[in-house]
Amino acid sequence: MDAPLARPILPRVPPRWVRRVILAPLVVVLAVLIVVADPILLLVALIVSAMLPGFLRVPRIVLLLTLYFLWDASMVIALFALWIGSGFGWKLRSPAFQRAHYTLMAWGLGILFAAFTRLLRLRIVTEGAPSFDALFMPGTPLVVASRHAGPGDSFILVETLINEVSRNPRIVLKDTLQWDPAIDVILHRLPARFITPSGFTSRAARAQGVEERIGALASGMGPADALLIFPEGGNFSQARRLSRITRLRELGRDTMATRALKMRHVMAPQPGGLHAALSAAPDADVVFIAHTGLDRLVTLSDIWRELPMDKEIVLHAHRVPRADVPEDRNAQARWLFDEFARIDAWVEARNQEWDLAHPEA
């Protein structure tokens, strides 16, 4: 029997008509109001910042919020224009308008990241053998399985896929992101699946539904497509890691629980979603992505303390040809554990390098 449903942390996402008729116009109005009030907000932020430690933390937050609202509002307006241009939604699913939406996503994320990386003093470095770009060469559909740790890592990965390696991302993400109008609208027009948090459904029903939706998303992928999935099922935290280990022991999977206990930087991966994706995309290779640089930012106080972040985010990838991927579900689960143990070892090595370079931290 499933455990009682947990109380959801966030409220249910409102109906689509509320998001389109109220939330989308509201973000445009808020963007205008913020721009008008920005000189006063920045002046107040500068005064407050003079009394707080850190270099211009409060003004940076004001600028980040201003930029994000402007970006969101601009995307909403552009998406509304595409809706009109498609014949008020008639041709939205046509190849031409699908390409137009991918182009808009690439343009929008490129601008957003250029602004945010400058304000936060972030550097994104990619590595892999023979090279990061070569691992994503078009010609074969890909399932991209990534570690999930730190604020904004999913945005970084999507921006990297679409702008750096020219892949059309298909994305699995939490349905609470539909509160953001730009994300909500564009990803309802492109291949994506919003997954309901576990607090709203039973564990068994949720697992089955998630696998079905991921399988449907992976079906029909072309040579330039890449499905992005996070096998850990949520952003890493030590509490979640230990809870996952406890759950494995309750299910009698002591071997996996013991292996998961040895992995300090990742949670035990859940194989169902990846299995569903690979079953629906029999020609897809798998690319695993490890990353570090944001994983020490767990709480809001961590993020506040680190502003400006002045960090190097390293993405490391390796590719597994489909012929090397086990077909049997149980063998595939063990293989996935092996791959995440490899990711864990890479993160541990990077963290040790960082600790040696920053003994004062």
URRALIN-V65998 format. One record per residue. N is the residue number from 1. OMEGA is omega in radians with two decimals (999 if undefined). BURIAL is I if it has 16 or more other C-alpha atoms within 10 Angstrom, else O. Layout:
# URRALIN-V65998
((N/OMEGA/BURIAL) (N/OMEGA/BURIAL))
This chain:
# URRALIN-V65998
((1/3.13/O) (2/3.07/O) (3/3.07/O) (4/-3.11/O) (5/3.09/O) (6/3.09/O) (7/-3.10/O) (8/3.11/O) (9/3.13/O) (10/3.11/O) (11/3.09/O) (12/3.06/O) (13/-3.13/O) (14/3.12/O) (15/-3.08/O) (16/-3.09/O) (17/3.09/O) (18/-3.13/O) (19/-3.09/I) (20/-3.02/O) (21/-3.06/O) (22/-3.02/O) (23/-3.10/I) (24/3.06/I) (25/-3.10/O) (26/-3.12/O) (27/3.08/I) (28/3.11/I) (29/3.14/O) (30/3.11/O) (31/3.12/I) (32/-3.12/I) (33/-3.14/O) (34/3.12/I) (35/3.13/O) (36/-3.08/O) (37/-3.01/O) (38/3.13/O) (39/3.13/O) (40/3.13/O) (41/-3.14/I) (42/3.11/I) (43/3.10/O) (44/-3.13/O) (45/3.11/I) (46/3.13/I) (47/3.13/O) (48/-3.10/O) (49/3.14/I) (50/-3.13/O) (51/-3.09/O) (52/3.09/O) (53/3.14/O) (54/-3.06/O) (55/3.04/O) (56/-3.12/I) (57/-3.07/I) (58/3.07/I) (59/3.10/I) (60/3.13/I) (61/3.11/I) (62/3.14/I) (63/3.12/I) (64/3.12/I) (65/3.12/O) (66/-3.14/I) (67/-3.10/I) (68/3.12/I) (69/3.09/I) (70/3.13/I) (71/-3.11/I) (72/-3.14/I) (73/3.13/I) (74/3.12/I) (75/3.13/I) (76/3.13/I) (77/3.13/I) (78/3.13/O) (79/3.07/I) (80/3.10/I) (81/3.10/O) (82/3.11/I) (83/3.09/I) (84/-3.11/O) (85/3.14/O) (86/-3.08/I) (87/-3.12/O) (88/3.07/O) (89/-3.04/O) (90/-3.04/O) (91/-3.06/I) (92/-3.09/I) (93/3.14/O) (94/3.14/O) (95/-3.11/O) (96/-3.12/O) (97/2.99/I) (98/3.09/I) (99/3.14/O) (100/3.13/O) (101/3.05/I) (102/3.10/I) (103/3.11/O) (104/3.11/I) (105/-3.14/I) (106/3.13/I) (107/-3.10/O) (108/3.14/I) (109/3.10/I) (110/3.13/I) (111/-3.12/O) (112/-3.11/I) (113/3.09/O) (114/3.14/O) (115/-3.07/I) (116/-3.13/I) (117/3.09/O) (118/-3.12/O) (119/-3.09/I) (120/-3.11/I) (121/3.12/O) (122/3.03/I) (123/3.14/O) (124/-3.09/O) (125/3.12/O) (126/3.11/O) (127/3.13/I) (128/-3.12/O) (129/0.04/O) (130/3.01/O) (131/-3.12/O) (132/-3.12/I) (133/-3.08/I) (134/-3.14/O) (135/-3.07/I) (136/-3.11/I) (137/-3.13/O) (138/-3.11/I) (139/3.13/O) (140/3.03/I) (141/-3.09/I) (142/2.85/I) (143/-3.09/I) (144/-3.11/I) (145/-3.01/I) (146/2.87/I) (147/-3.14/I) (148/-3.08/I) (149/3.07/I) (150/-3.10/I) (151/3.00/I) (152/-3.09/O) (153/3.12/I) (154/3.10/I) (155/3.13/O) (156/-3.11/O) (157/3.11/I) (158/3.12/I) (159/3.12/I) (160/-3.13/I) (161/-3.00/I) (162/-3.07/I) (163/-3.05/I) (164/-3.09/I) (165/2.98/I) (166/3.03/I) (167/3.05/I) (168/-3.06/I) (169/2.90/I) (170/-2.85/I) (171/2.98/I) (172/-3.07/I) (173/-3.11/I) (174/-3.08/O) (175/3.10/O) (176/3.10/I) (177/3.05/O) (178/3.02/I) (179/3.09/O) (180/-3.03/O) (181/-3.10/I) (182/3.11/I) (183/-3.12/O) (184/-3.03/I) (185/-3.02/I) (186/-3.10/I) (187/2.94/I) (188/3.10/O) (189/3.12/I) (190/3.11/I) (191/3.13/I) (192/3.07/I) (193/3.05/I) (194/-3.07/I) (195/-3.13/I) (196/3.09/I) (197/-3.02/I) (198/-3.14/I) (199/-3.07/O) (200/-3.09/O) (201/3.04/I) (202/-3.09/O) (203/-3.08/I) (204/-3.14/O) (205/3.14/O) (206/-3.12/I) (207/-3.14/O) (208/-3.13/O) (209/3.13/I) (210/-3.13/I) (211/3.12/I) (212/-3.09/I) (213/3.10/I) (214/3.09/I) (215/3.10/I) (216/-3.14/I) (217/-3.11/I) (218/-3.08/I) (219/3.06/I) (220/3.12/O) (221/3.10/I) (222/-3.06/I) (223/3.13/I) (224/-3.07/I) (225/3.08/I) (226/3.09/I) (227/-3.14/I) (228/-3.09/I) (229/3.11/I) (230/-3.06/I) (231/3.09/I) (232/3.06/I) (233/3.13/I) (234/-3.13/I) (235/-3.06/I) (236/2.89/I) (237/3.14/I) (238/3.13/O) (239/3.12/O) (240/3.13/I) (241/-3.12/I) (242/3.09/I) (243/3.11/O) (244/3.12/I) (245/3.10/I) (246/3.14/I) (247/3.10/O) (248/3.12/I) (249/3.11/O) (250/3.13/O) (251/3.14/O) (252/-3.12/O) (253/-3.02/O) (254/3.14/O) (255/3.12/O) (256/3.13/I) (257/3.12/I) (258/3.11/O) (259/-3.14/O) (260/-3.14/I) (261/3.14/I) (262/3.13/O) (263/-3.00/I) (264/-2.98/I) (265/3.09/I) (266/3.04/I) (267/3.08/I) (268/-3.10/I) (269/3.09/I) (270/-2.95/I) (271/-3.01/I) (272/-3.10/I) (273/3.13/I) (274/3.12/I) (275/3.13/I) (276/-3.14/I) (277/-3.11/I) (278/3.08/I) (279/-3.13/I) (280/-3.14/I) (281/-3.00/I) (282/3.14/O) (283/-3.01/I) (284/2.90/I) (285/3.12/I) (286/3.02/I) (287/3.08/I) (288/3.14/I) (289/2.96/I) (290/3.09/I) (291/3.10/I) (292/-3.09/I) (293/3.12/I) (294/-2.99/I) (295/3.09/I) (296/-3.14/O) (297/-3.04/I) (298/-3.08/I) (299/3.09/O) (300/3.12/O) (301/3.06/O) (302/-3.12/O) (303/3.13/I) (304/-3.11/O) (305/-3.04/O) (306/-3.12/I) (307/-0.26/I) (308/-2.93/I) (309/3.10/I) (310/-3.04/O) (311/3.00/I) (312/3.10/O) (313/-3.10/I) (314/3.04/I) (315/3.13/I) (316/-3.09/I) (317/2.91/I) (318/-3.01/I) (319/3.10/I) (320/3.08/O) (321/-3.08/O) (322/-3.14/I) (323/-3.12/O) (324/-3.13/O) (325/3.11/O) (326/3.12/O) (327/3.13/O) (328/-3.03/O) (329/-3.13/O) (330/3.10/O) (331/3.13/O) (332/3.10/I) (333/3.11/I) (334/3.09/O) (335/3.12/I) (336/3.06/I) (337/3.10/I) (338/-3.11/O) (339/3.13/I) (340/2.99/I) (341/3.08/I) (342/3.08/O) (343/3.14/I) (344/-3.14/I) (345/3.12/I) (346/3.13/I) (347/3.12/I) (348/3.13/I) (349/3.12/O) (350/-3.14/I) (351/3.09/I) (352/3.07/O) (353/-3.12/O) (354/-3.13/O) (355/3.11/O) (356/-3.12/O) (357/-3.10/O) (358/-3.10/O) (359/-3.10/O) (360/-3.05/O) (361/999/O))
